[in-house]
Amino acid sequence: MSDEEQKSCDHDGCGCRVALNQAFCSVSCQMASESQMVGGVCECGHAACQQRQ
């Protein structure tokens, strides 16, 4: 998948890229976004977020 076919995960604290037709990279990010958890470290466990810490 090229960068043109991707966007950022909709969870503000996440650094992952997802397909244009997806909102979140994981259930963890979806739940965090739905519960409006602001700040803190993303807990999706993907490499893109691990590198940002």
HELIX and SHEET records of a PDB file:
HELIX    1   1 ASP A    3  GLU A    5  5                                   3    
HELIX    2   2 VAL A   27  GLU A   34  1                                   8    
HELIX    3   3 ALA A   47  ARG A   52  1                                   6    
SHEET    1   A 2 GLN A   6  SER A   8  0                                        
SHEET    2   A 2 ARG A  17  ALA A  19 -1                                        
END                                                                             
